[in-house]
Amino acid sequence: MKKVGFFHSIHFKFVLVYVLLIMIAMQIIGVYFIRELESSLKTNFIDSMSKRVSLLVYNIGQEMSTKEYEDEGVSGTEIDSIINDFAETGEVNEVRVIDETQTVIATSKADKDIVDKKTKEALVQRALVFGNPLIGDKLRLDNDNQRVIEMAFPINSESTNSESNGGAVYIVASMEEVYSQMKIINKIFATGTGLSLFITAALGIFLARTITRPMTDMRKQAIELANGNYSRKVKVYGEDEIGQLAYTFNYLTEKLEDAQATTEGERKKLASVIAHMTDGVIATNRTGKVILINNPALEMLNVSRGTIKDIHITELLGLEDHNGFESMLDEQESLIIETDTKERSYILRASFSAIQKESGAIDGVIVVLYDITEQEKIEQERREFVANVSHELRTPLTTMRSYLEALADGAWKDEEIAPQFLSVTQTETERMIRLVNDLLQLSKLDRTDYRLNKDLVNFSDFFNKIIDRFEMTKAQHVDFVRKIPNEALFVDIDTDKITQVLDNIISNALKYSPEGGQITFSIDVLPTELQIYIRDQGVGIPKGSENKIFDRFYRVDKARSRKLGGTGLGLAIAKEMVYAHGGDIWAKSKEGHGTTVYFTLPYNPEQEDEWE
């Protein structure tokens, strides 16, 4: 997470806003204070000056009322002395005395050029007209760039003991002292403001830390939560709103930890279920890219995890030319997919289920692959079995029907033909009976509750007796070669069933052995089983068909097999019986050089010792 810069932090913003607020408040207070102070100082200055000028006016009026004023000018000297004494105070720049004719009769300035001249000051003229003291509305700057205020006070009858105004006193007073005081006060105020701002900033930093420190701690906690660390807790600094927020944050952490633990547990359960499912499971995102696949699906599709990164589901299933991703979302029925691996071929049924959000938007697809190879194989075998049974039954029935129709049409009267037709009919009937009996026997062997009546038998003697029976009844000239051990080999078998196994195998060997051929019988003693084989020198079996001869109704040469009278179920029955004994059966052959049929039976030498 990007680190927050100092000038972008809430700490800096809080202190800045706090200081600016204090600053604005101080400025407002300062403006109001300075304005009121200036007004108060000016008012006090004017009031004080007015009182002093009033006394001055009275003194000048007294002088102007003497008899010698107009004749001798002595009083004029006294007036000069009075105004000079008054002007010696620091605030007064100039004092003028004007008579009732608006003529300057005295001035405190050293330059007396304006004496005996008419005054041009409008303030004086108004004071003489209205008879009231007047003070200038605005300050002005004198020649020394000092702020001064003008004042005009009439010398009225009370001062001169006459009925008319005796003139006026014009005063120019300096306000620099007042503004000097204000400057000092402003300086003090500014210093106090700066000190206040410094203290305010320090307090603002402290207060900001009380807010930002818990928030920084919460930020760190949020980062730890994002990283999966739920052990860390936010420190609670108080019982205020931020403290309550810290308590809530810690509560949220506990709830998130519980929720994460629950989610992780469910995720592991789901992952375990998906991983151990025998069916293949594939999940995609909303664009159809594969995001999850379990091991059975990898095995069925013959791919590795490294090759499915960013692969599209249609490409993985080989459906680019058949169905697009959008059609999968609308797919109502499952699809049949055929794949091949080095070990075997698969026939798969793919079912599709859309992953939808709460809003209804499609977020991906779940594909479940079912291995239906065995089901399809069984179904194919069932169809072939029904077809074969139908064919095997239809052939003798058709033959019988033809001969019976001929007999019904009068052939029974022919003493030569009738016995032949009846003989064929009997033969086909017996053939159907054998077929039905074989089917019933296979049906019994297919039942799970099928039981064998086992006895401990010396297999060497047992095998020799069966060979003796075939050797006595064989119709064709075939030599029997025996490679059977002389010692007793005791095995626990159902003699009827193993007799039928040997009968079926030996019968086939005799059927396909040529005149003058040889059939070899042998027993090999292995550590845990007996391996029995019967080898003929017949036409053999084409390459790739060795294991198919044990399938029901399978014939290498169908025309020849039916001619020889077989049902196509003998070796299938032999296989089921050998399997029921816990053994195995197979064949090896080379076309044109005969066939060898092997089968095994469990053998335990300890049983032989116990028997002896």
C-alpha positions as CSV (number, residue, x, y, z in Angstrom):
1,M,0.0,0.0,0.0
2,K,1.3,3.5,-0.9
3,K,2.6,5.5,2.0
4,V,0.7,8.7,2.7
5,G,2.9,11.8,2.4
6,F,3.2,14.2,5.3
7,F,1.4,17.1,3.4
8,H,-1.4,14.7,2.4
9,S,-1.9,13.2,5.8
10,I,-4.9,14.0,8.0
11,H,-2.4,14.9,10.7
12,F,-1.0,17.8,8.7
13,K,-4.5,18.8,7.5
14,F,-5.9,18.7,11.0
15,V,-3.1,20.9,12.4
16,L,-3.3,23.3,9.4
17,V,-7.1,23.7,9.7
18,Y,-6.8,24.1,13.5
19,V,-4.1,26.8,13.2
20,L,-5.9,28.6,10.3
21,L,-9.1,28.7,12.4
22,I,-7.2,30.2,15.4
23,M,-5.4,32.6,13.0
24,I,-8.7,33.7,11.5
25,A,-10.2,34.1,14.9
26,M,-7.1,36.1,16.1
27,Q,-7.3,38.3,12.9
28,I,-11.0,39.0,13.5
29,I,-10.3,39.8,17.1
30,G,-7.3,41.9,16.1
31,V,-9.2,43.9,13.5
32,Y,-12.0,44.6,15.9
33,F,-9.6,45.3,18.8
34,I,-7.4,47.7,16.7
35,R,-10.3,49.5,15.3
36,E,-11.9,50.0,18.6
37,L,-8.6,50.9,20.2
38,E,-7.9,53.5,17.5
39,S,-11.3,54.9,17.9
40,S,-11.0,55.0,21.7
41,L,-7.5,56.6,21.6
42,K,-8.6,59.2,19.0
43,T,-11.7,60.0,21.1
44,N,-9.6,60.3,24.3
45,F,-7.0,62.4,22.5
46,I,-9.7,64.7,21.1
47,D,-11.5,65.0,24.4
48,S,-8.3,65.7,26.2
49,M,-7.2,68.3,23.6
50,S,-10.7,69.8,23.6
51,K,-10.5,70.4,27.4
52,R,-7.1,72.0,27.1
53,V,-8.1,74.1,24.1
54,S,-11.2,75.3,26.0
55,L,-8.9,76.6,28.7
56,L,-6.7,78.2,26.1
57,V,-9.6,79.9,24.4
58,Y,-10.8,81.3,27.7
59,N,-7.4,82.8,28.5
60,I,-7.1,84.3,25.0
61,G,-10.6,85.7,25.3
62,Q,-9.7,87.3,28.6
63,E,-6.7,89.0,27.0
64,M,-8.6,90.2,24.0
65,S,-11.1,91.9,26.3
66,T,-8.6,94.3,27.8
67,K,-8.8,98.0,26.8
68,E,-5.3,98.3,25.6
69,Y,-5.6,95.4,23.0
70,E,-6.6,97.5,20.0
71,D,-4.6,100.6,20.9
72,E,-1.3,99.4,22.2
73,G,-0.9,95.8,21.1
74,V,0.4,94.8,24.5
75,S,-2.2,92.2,24.8
76,G,-1.0,90.8,21.5
77,T,2.3,90.1,23.1
78,E,0.5,88.3,25.9
79,I,-1.5,86.2,23.4
80,D,1.7,85.2,21.7
81,S,3.1,84.1,25.1
82,I,0.0,82.2,25.9
83,I,-0.1,80.3,22.6
84,N,3.6,79.7,22.6
85,D,3.3,78.1,26.1
86,F,0.4,76.0,24.9
87,A,2.3,75.0,21.7
88,E,5.3,73.7,23.8
89,T,3.4,70.5,24.5
90,G,4.4,67.7,22.2
91,E,1.0,67.1,20.6
92,V,0.4,70.7,19.3
93,N,2.1,71.6,16.1
94,E,0.6,75.1,15.6
95,V,-1.8,77.4,17.3
96,R,-3.4,80.4,15.5
97,V,-5.6,83.1,16.9
98,I,-8.0,84.7,14.4
99,D,-10.1,87.8,15.1
100,E,-13.7,88.3,14.2
101,T,-12.7,89.6,10.7
102,Q,-11.0,86.3,9.9
103,T,-7.5,87.9,10.2
104,V,-4.7,86.0,11.9
105,I,-3.5,88.0,14.8
106,A,-1.1,85.5,16.4
107,T,0.6,82.1,15.6
108,S,2.9,79.8,17.5
109,K,5.1,79.3,14.5
110,A,8.4,81.2,14.3
111,D,7.4,82.2,10.7
112,K,5.0,85.1,11.2
113,D,4.2,85.7,7.5
114,I,0.5,84.7,8.0
115,V,-0.1,87.3,10.8
116,D,-2.4,90.1,9.7
117,K,-3.6,88.1,6.8
118,K,-7.0,86.6,6.2
119,T,-7.3,82.9,7.1
120,K,-8.1,80.4,4.4
121,E,-9.1,77.6,6.7
122,A,-12.6,76.5,6.0
123,L,-12.9,74.9,9.4
124,V,-12.2,78.3,11.0
125,Q,-14.7,80.1,8.8
126,R,-17.4,77.6,9.8
127,A,-16.5,77.9,13.5
128,L,-16.9,81.7,13.2
129,V,-20.2,81.4,11.4
130,F,-21.8,78.8,13.6
131,G,-20.1,79.7,16.9
132,N,-19.4,76.0,17.7
133,P,-16.1,74.2,18.2
134,L,-15.3,72.1,15.1
135,I,-12.9,69.2,14.6
136,G,-11.6,68.0,11.3
137,D,-13.3,64.9,9.9
138,K,-10.1,63.4,8.6
139,L,-6.5,63.3,9.4
140,R,-4.0,64.9,7.1
141,L,-0.3,64.9,6.6
142,D,1.7,68.0,7.4
143,N,5.0,69.0,5.8
144,D,6.9,66.6,8.0
145,N,4.6,63.7,6.9
146,Q,3.0,63.5,10.3
147,R,-0.6,62.7,10.8
148,V,-2.4,65.8,12.3
149,I,-5.9,66.8,13.2
150,E,-7.4,70.3,12.9
151,M,-9.5,71.9,15.5
152,A,-11.3,75.3,15.5
153,F,-12.8,76.8,18.7
154,P,-14.7,80.2,18.6
155,I,-13.8,82.8,21.1
156,N,-17.4,83.6,22.2
157,S,-18.9,86.3,24.3
158,E,-18.4,84.5,27.5
159,S,-14.6,84.7,27.0
160,T,-14.5,88.3,25.8
161,N,-17.3,89.8,27.9
162,S,-18.9,91.1,24.7
163,E,-22.1,90.3,22.9
164,S,-20.3,89.1,19.7
165,N,-17.7,86.5,18.9
166,G,-14.3,87.8,19.4
167,G,-12.6,85.4,16.9
168,A,-11.4,81.8,16.9
169,V,-8.5,79.6,17.9
170,Y,-7.2,77.2,15.2
171,I,-5.1,74.3,16.4
172,V,-3.2,71.7,14.4
173,A,-2.5,68.7,16.8
174,S,-0.2,65.8,16.0
175,M,-1.7,62.3,16.2
176,E,1.7,60.5,15.9
177,E,1.8,59.8,19.6
178,V,-1.5,58.1,19.5
179,Y,-0.4,56.0,16.5
180,S,2.9,55.3,18.2
181,Q,1.0,53.8,21.1
182,M,-1.1,51.9,18.7
183,K,2.0,50.6,16.9
184,I,3.4,49.4,20.3
185,I,0.1,47.8,21.1
186,N,-0.1,46.2,17.6
187,K,3.4,44.8,18.2
188,I,2.4,43.4,21.5
189,F,-0.7,42.0,19.9
190,A,1.3,40.4,17.1
191,T,3.8,38.9,19.5
192,G,0.9,37.5,21.5
193,T,-0.8,36.2,18.4
194,G,2.5,34.5,17.3
195,L,3.0,33.0,20.7
196,S,-0.7,31.9,20.7
197,L,-0.3,30.3,17.2
198,F,2.8,28.5,18.4
199,I,1.1,27.2,21.4
200,T,-2.0,26.5,19.3
201,A,0.1,24.5,16.8
202,A,1.7,22.5,19.5
203,L,-1.7,21.8,21.0
204,G,-3.1,21.0,17.5
205,I,-0.3,18.5,16.9
206,F,-1.0,16.9,20.3
207,L,-4.7,16.8,19.6
208,A,-4.1,15.6,16.0
209,R,-2.0,12.7,17.3
210,T,-4.8,11.7,19.7
211,I,-6.9,11.2,16.5
212,T,-4.3,10.1,13.9
213,R,-2.4,7.7,16.1
214,P,-5.4,5.4,16.6
215,M,-6.2,5.8,12.9
216,T,-2.6,4.9,11.9
217,D,-2.9,1.9,14.2
218,M,-6.2,0.9,12.5
219,R,-4.5,1.3,9.1
220,K,-1.7,-1.1,10.1
221,Q,-4.3,-3.5,11.4
222,A,-6.2,-3.3,8.1
223,I,-3.0,-4.2,6.3
224,E,-2.4,-7.1,8.6
225,L,-5.9,-8.3,8.1
226,A,-5.4,-8.1,4.3
227,N,-2.3,-10.3,4.8
228,G,-4.2,-12.8,6.9
229,N,-2.9,-11.9,10.3
230,Y,-5.8,-11.8,12.8
231,S,-3.7,-12.0,16.0
232,R,-2.9,-8.3,16.0
233,K,-5.3,-6.0,17.9
234,V,-5.8,-2.2,17.7
235,K,-4.8,-0.4,20.9
236,V,-7.6,1.5,22.6
237,Y,-6.5,5.0,23.8
238,G,-9.8,6.2,25.3
239,E,-13.5,5.8,25.7
240,D,-14.4,8.4,23.2
241,E,-15.8,7.8,19.7
242,I,-12.4,6.8,18.4
243,G,-12.0,4.4,21.3
244,Q,-15.3,2.9,20.4
245,L,-14.2,2.6,16.8
246,A,-11.1,0.8,18.0
247,Y,-13.3,-1.6,20.0
248,T,-15.4,-2.1,16.9
249,F,-12.3,-2.7,14.8
250,N,-11.1,-5.4,17.2
251,Y,-14.6,-7.0,17.2
252,L,-14.5,-6.9,13.4
253,T,-11.1,-8.6,13.4
254,E,-12.5,-11.5,15.6
255,K,-15.5,-11.9,13.4
256,L,-13.3,-11.9,10.2
257,E,-11.1,-14.5,11.8
258,D,-14.0,-16.7,12.6
259,A,-15.5,-16.2,9.1
260,Q,-12.1,-16.8,7.5
261,A,-11.6,-20.0,9.5
262,T,-15.1,-21.2,8.5
263,T,-14.5,-20.3,4.8
264,E,-11.1,-21.9,4.9
265,G,-12.6,-25.0,6.4
266,E,-15.3,-25.2,3.8
267,R,-12.8,-24.5,1.1
268,K,-10.6,-27.4,2.3
269,K,-13.6,-29.7,2.5
270,L,-14.7,-28.7,-1.0
271,A,-11.1,-29.1,-2.3
272,S,-10.9,-32.5,-0.7
273,V,-14.2,-33.5,-2.1
274,I,-13.3,-32.3,-5.6
275,A,-9.8,-33.9,-5.4
276,H,-11.2,-37.3,-4.3
277,M,-14.1,-37.4,-6.6
278,T,-13.9,-40.2,-9.2
279,D,-15.7,-37.9,-11.7
280,G,-13.8,-35.1,-13.4
281,V,-14.6,-31.5,-12.4
282,I,-13.6,-28.4,-14.3
283,A,-14.5,-24.8,-13.4
284,T,-14.1,-21.7,-15.6
285,N,-14.3,-18.0,-15.3
286,R,-16.9,-15.9,-17.1
287,T,-14.8,-15.8,-20.3
288,G,-14.5,-19.6,-20.4
289,K,-10.8,-19.9,-19.2
290,V,-10.2,-22.9,-17.0
291,I,-9.5,-21.9,-13.4
292,L,-9.9,-25.3,-11.6
293,I,-9.5,-28.9,-12.6
294,N,-9.1,-32.0,-10.5
295,N,-6.9,-35.0,-11.1
296,P,-9.6,-37.4,-12.6
297,A,-10.4,-34.8,-15.2
298,L,-6.6,-34.4,-16.0
299,E,-6.4,-38.2,-16.4
300,M,-9.6,-38.5,-18.5
301,L,-8.5,-35.7,-20.9
302,N,-4.9,-36.8,-21.0
303,V,-3.5,-33.3,-20.1
304,S,-1.2,-32.0,-17.4
305,R,-1.7,-29.0,-15.2
306,G,1.1,-27.1,-16.9
307,T,-0.6,-27.3,-20.3
308,I,-4.0,-26.0,-19.2
309,K,-2.9,-22.5,-18.0
310,D,-5.2,-19.9,-19.7
311,I,-6.7,-22.6,-21.9
312,H,-10.3,-22.2,-23.1
313,I,-12.8,-24.9,-22.0
314,T,-13.9,-25.5,-25.6
315,E,-10.3,-26.1,-26.6
316,L,-9.7,-28.4,-23.6
317,L,-12.8,-30.5,-24.5
318,G,-12.2,-30.4,-28.2
319,L,-15.5,-28.7,-28.9
320,E,-14.3,-25.7,-31.0
321,D,-16.1,-26.9,-34.1
322,H,-19.2,-28.2,-32.3
323,N,-20.3,-25.9,-29.5
324,G,-19.2,-22.4,-28.5
325,F,-18.9,-21.2,-24.9
326,E,-22.2,-19.4,-25.1
327,S,-24.0,-22.6,-26.1
328,M,-22.5,-24.4,-23.1
329,L,-24.3,-21.9,-20.9
330,D,-27.6,-22.8,-22.5
331,E,-26.8,-26.6,-22.8
332,Q,-29.7,-28.6,-21.4
333,E,-28.4,-32.0,-22.2
334,S,-25.0,-33.5,-21.6
335,L,-22.5,-34.1,-24.4
336,I,-20.6,-37.3,-25.2
337,I,-16.9,-36.9,-25.6
338,E,-14.4,-39.5,-26.6
339,T,-10.7,-39.2,-25.6
340,D,-7.7,-41.5,-25.9
341,T,-4.7,-41.9,-23.5
342,K,-1.7,-44.2,-23.6
343,E,-3.4,-46.6,-21.2
344,R,-7.0,-46.7,-22.5
345,S,-9.8,-44.9,-24.3
346,Y,-12.5,-42.9,-22.5
347,I,-16.0,-42.2,-23.4
348,L,-17.1,-39.3,-21.2
349,R,-20.4,-37.6,-20.6
350,A,-20.0,-33.8,-19.9
351,S,-22.6,-32.0,-17.9
352,F,-22.6,-28.2,-17.8
353,S,-23.9,-26.0,-15.0
354,A,-23.6,-22.2,-15.0
355,I,-22.2,-20.3,-12.0
356,Q,-24.5,-17.3,-11.4
357,K,-24.1,-14.3,-9.1
358,E,-26.9,-13.0,-7.0
359,S,-27.6,-10.4,-9.6
360,G,-28.1,-13.2,-12.2
361,A,-25.0,-12.5,-14.2
362,I,-23.1,-15.5,-15.4
363,D,-19.7,-15.8,-13.6
364,G,-18.5,-19.1,-15.1
365,V,-19.3,-22.7,-15.8
366,I,-18.9,-26.0,-13.9
367,V,-18.3,-29.0,-16.1
368,V,-18.6,-32.5,-14.6
369,L,-17.1,-35.4,-16.6
370,Y,-18.5,-38.8,-16.0
371,D,-16.6,-41.9,-17.2
372,I,-19.2,-44.0,-19.0
373,T,-16.7,-46.1,-20.8
374,E,-17.7,-49.3,-19.0
375,Q,-21.4,-48.4,-19.2
376,E,-21.1,-48.0,-23.0
377,K,-19.1,-51.2,-23.2
378,I,-21.7,-53.1,-21.3
379,E,-24.4,-51.5,-23.4
380,Q,-22.6,-52.4,-26.6
381,E,-22.1,-56.0,-25.3
382,R,-25.8,-56.2,-24.4
383,R,-26.8,-55.1,-27.9
384,E,-24.3,-57.6,-29.4
385,F,-25.5,-60.3,-27.1
386,V,-29.2,-59.8,-28.0
387,A,-28.3,-59.7,-31.6
388,N,-26.2,-62.8,-31.3
389,V,-28.8,-64.8,-29.4
390,S,-31.4,-63.7,-31.9
391,H,-29.2,-64.8,-34.7
392,E,-28.3,-68.1,-33.1
393,L,-31.9,-69.0,-32.3
394,R,-33.2,-67.7,-35.7
395,T,-30.8,-70.0,-37.7
396,P,-32.0,-73.4,-36.3
397,L,-35.6,-72.2,-36.1
398,T,-35.5,-71.2,-39.7
399,T,-34.1,-74.6,-40.6
400,M,-36.7,-76.4,-38.6
401,R,-39.5,-74.4,-40.1
402,S,-38.4,-75.2,-43.6
403,Y,-38.2,-78.9,-42.9
404,L,-41.4,-79.0,-41.0
405,E,-43.2,-77.2,-43.8
406,A,-41.8,-79.7,-46.2
407,L,-43.1,-82.6,-44.1
408,A,-46.5,-80.9,-43.7
409,D,-46.6,-80.6,-47.5
410,G,-46.4,-84.4,-47.9
411,A,-42.7,-85.2,-47.5
412,W,-43.6,-87.3,-44.5
413,K,-45.0,-89.9,-46.9
414,D,-41.6,-90.3,-48.5
415,E,-39.9,-93.1,-46.6
416,E,-36.4,-91.9,-47.7
417,I,-36.8,-88.1,-47.2
418,A,-38.9,-88.1,-44.1
419,P,-36.4,-89.7,-41.7
420,Q,-33.6,-87.3,-42.9
421,F,-35.9,-84.2,-42.4
422,L,-36.8,-85.5,-38.9
423,S,-33.1,-86.1,-38.1
424,V,-32.2,-82.5,-39.1
425,T,-35.1,-81.2,-37.1
426,Q,-34.0,-83.2,-34.0
427,T,-30.4,-82.0,-34.5
428,E,-31.4,-78.3,-34.6
429,T,-33.7,-78.8,-31.6
430,E,-30.8,-80.2,-29.6
431,R,-28.6,-77.4,-30.8
432,M,-31.2,-74.8,-29.4
433,I,-31.5,-76.8,-26.2
434,R,-27.7,-76.6,-25.8
435,L,-27.7,-72.9,-26.5
436,V,-30.5,-72.2,-24.0
437,N,-28.7,-74.4,-21.4
438,D,-25.5,-72.5,-22.0
439,L,-27.3,-69.2,-21.6
440,L,-28.9,-70.3,-18.4
441,Q,-25.5,-71.4,-17.1
442,L,-24.0,-68.1,-17.9
443,S,-26.9,-66.4,-16.2
444,K,-26.2,-68.3,-13.0
445,L,-22.5,-67.5,-13.2
446,D,-23.3,-63.8,-13.5
447,R,-25.2,-63.8,-10.2
448,T,-23.3,-62.5,-7.2
449,D,-24.7,-65.2,-5.0
450,Y,-23.3,-68.0,-7.2
451,R,-21.7,-70.7,-5.1
452,L,-19.2,-73.5,-5.9
453,N,-19.3,-77.0,-4.4
454,K,-15.6,-77.4,-3.8
455,D,-13.6,-80.5,-2.9
456,L,-9.9,-81.1,-2.4
457,V,-8.9,-83.0,-5.5
458,N,-5.6,-84.4,-6.8
459,F,-5.6,-82.4,-10.0
460,S,-3.0,-84.7,-11.8
461,D,-5.4,-87.7,-11.6
462,F,-8.4,-85.5,-12.3
463,F,-6.8,-84.1,-15.5
464,N,-5.7,-87.5,-16.7
465,K,-9.2,-89.0,-16.3
466,I,-10.7,-86.3,-18.5
467,I,-8.0,-86.7,-21.1
468,D,-8.6,-90.5,-21.1
469,R,-12.3,-90.0,-21.7
470,F,-11.6,-87.8,-24.8
471,E,-8.9,-90.2,-26.0
472,M,-11.3,-93.0,-25.9
473,T,-14.1,-91.2,-27.8
474,K,-12.1,-89.1,-30.3
475,A,-13.3,-89.7,-33.8
476,Q,-10.4,-88.2,-35.7
477,H,-6.8,-89.3,-35.7
478,V,-5.2,-86.8,-33.3
479,D,-2.3,-87.6,-31.0
480,F,-2.5,-86.7,-27.3
481,V,0.8,-85.6,-25.6
482,R,0.7,-85.4,-21.8
483,K,3.1,-83.4,-19.7
484,I,1.5,-83.9,-16.4
485,P,3.5,-84.4,-13.2
486,N,3.3,-87.8,-11.5
487,E,3.1,-86.3,-8.0
488,A,-0.2,-85.5,-6.4
489,L,-1.2,-81.8,-6.8
490,F,-4.2,-81.1,-4.5
491,V,-6.4,-78.2,-5.4
492,D,-9.7,-77.0,-3.9
493,I,-12.2,-77.0,-6.9
494,D,-15.7,-77.7,-8.0
495,T,-15.0,-80.8,-10.1
496,D,-18.2,-80.4,-12.2
497,K,-17.3,-76.8,-13.2
498,I,-13.6,-77.5,-13.9
499,T,-14.7,-80.6,-15.9
500,Q,-16.8,-78.4,-18.0
501,V,-13.9,-75.9,-18.5
502,L,-11.6,-78.7,-19.7
503,D,-14.4,-80.2,-21.8
504,N,-15.0,-76.9,-23.6
505,I,-11.3,-76.2,-24.2
506,I,-10.4,-79.8,-25.3
507,S,-13.6,-79.9,-27.6
508,N,-12.4,-76.7,-29.3
509,A,-8.9,-78.1,-29.7
510,L,-10.3,-81.3,-31.3
511,K,-12.6,-79.3,-33.6
512,Y,-9.9,-77.2,-35.1
513,S,-7.1,-79.8,-35.1
514,P,-6.3,-81.3,-38.5
515,E,-6.0,-85.1,-39.2
516,G,-2.7,-86.4,-37.8
517,G,-2.4,-83.3,-35.6
518,Q,-1.2,-83.3,-32.0
519,I,-2.8,-81.9,-28.8
520,T,-0.5,-81.3,-25.8
521,F,-1.7,-81.2,-22.2
522,S,0.5,-79.8,-19.5
523,I,0.6,-78.6,-15.9
524,D,3.2,-76.1,-14.6
525,V,3.5,-75.9,-10.8
526,L,4.0,-72.2,-9.8
527,P,4.5,-70.9,-6.2
528,T,0.8,-70.1,-5.6
529,E,-1.0,-71.6,-8.5
530,L,-1.2,-74.3,-11.1
531,Q,-0.9,-73.2,-14.7
532,I,-2.7,-75.6,-17.1
533,Y,-2.4,-75.3,-20.8
534,I,-3.8,-77.2,-23.8
535,R,-2.0,-76.6,-27.1
536,D,-3.4,-77.7,-30.6
537,Q,-2.0,-77.5,-34.1
538,G,-5.1,-76.1,-35.7
539,V,-5.6,-73.1,-37.9
540,G,-4.8,-70.6,-35.1
541,I,-6.3,-67.3,-34.3
542,P,-5.6,-64.0,-36.1
543,K,-3.4,-61.5,-34.3
544,G,-5.4,-59.3,-31.9
545,S,-8.3,-61.7,-31.5
546,E,-6.7,-63.9,-28.8
547,N,-8.6,-62.4,-26.0
548,K,-11.9,-62.0,-27.9
549,I,-12.4,-65.7,-28.2
550,F,-13.6,-65.6,-24.5
551,D,-16.3,-63.1,-25.4
552,R,-19.9,-64.5,-25.7
553,F,-20.8,-65.5,-29.2
554,Y,-17.5,-64.5,-30.6
555,R,-16.2,-66.6,-33.5
556,V,-13.1,-66.2,-35.6
557,D,-14.7,-68.0,-38.5
558,K,-18.5,-67.9,-38.0
559,A,-19.4,-70.0,-40.9
560,R,-17.0,-72.8,-40.0
561,S,-17.9,-72.6,-36.3
562,R,-21.6,-73.0,-37.0
563,K,-20.9,-75.8,-39.3
564,L,-19.0,-77.6,-36.5
565,G,-22.0,-77.1,-34.3
566,G,-20.7,-74.7,-31.7
567,T,-22.8,-72.2,-29.8
568,G,-20.1,-69.6,-29.3
569,L,-20.5,-69.7,-25.5
570,G,-18.1,-72.5,-24.5
571,L,-15.0,-70.4,-23.8
572,A,-17.1,-67.7,-22.3
573,I,-18.5,-70.2,-19.8
574,A,-15.0,-71.5,-19.2
575,K,-13.8,-68.0,-18.4
576,E,-16.6,-67.3,-15.9
577,M,-15.9,-70.7,-14.1
578,V,-12.2,-70.1,-13.9
579,Y,-12.8,-66.6,-12.6
580,A,-15.2,-68.0,-10.0
581,H,-12.3,-70.2,-8.7
582,G,-10.0,-67.2,-8.4
583,G,-8.0,-68.1,-11.5
584,D,-7.3,-66.5,-14.9
585,I,-7.6,-67.7,-18.5
586,W,-6.0,-66.5,-21.7
587,A,-4.8,-67.7,-25.1
588,K,-1.8,-67.5,-27.3
589,S,-1.9,-68.2,-31.0
590,K,-0.1,-67.8,-34.3
591,E,-2.3,-68.0,-37.3
592,G,-1.7,-71.2,-39.2
593,H,0.4,-72.7,-36.3
594,G,-2.2,-73.6,-33.7
595,T,-3.5,-72.2,-30.4
596,T,-2.6,-72.6,-26.8
597,V,-5.2,-71.9,-24.1
598,Y,-3.9,-71.3,-20.6
599,F,-5.8,-71.1,-17.3
600,T,-4.7,-71.1,-13.7
601,L,-6.1,-72.4,-10.4
602,P,-5.0,-71.4,-6.9
603,Y,-2.6,-73.9,-5.4
604,N,-1.4,-74.1,-1.8
605,P,1.2,-76.8,-1.1
606,E,0.3,-76.7,2.7
607,Q,-3.1,-78.1,1.8
608,E,-1.3,-81.0,0.1
609,D,0.7,-81.7,3.3
610,E,-2.4,-81.6,5.4
611,W,-4.1,-84.1,3.0
612,E,-1.2,-86.4,3.2
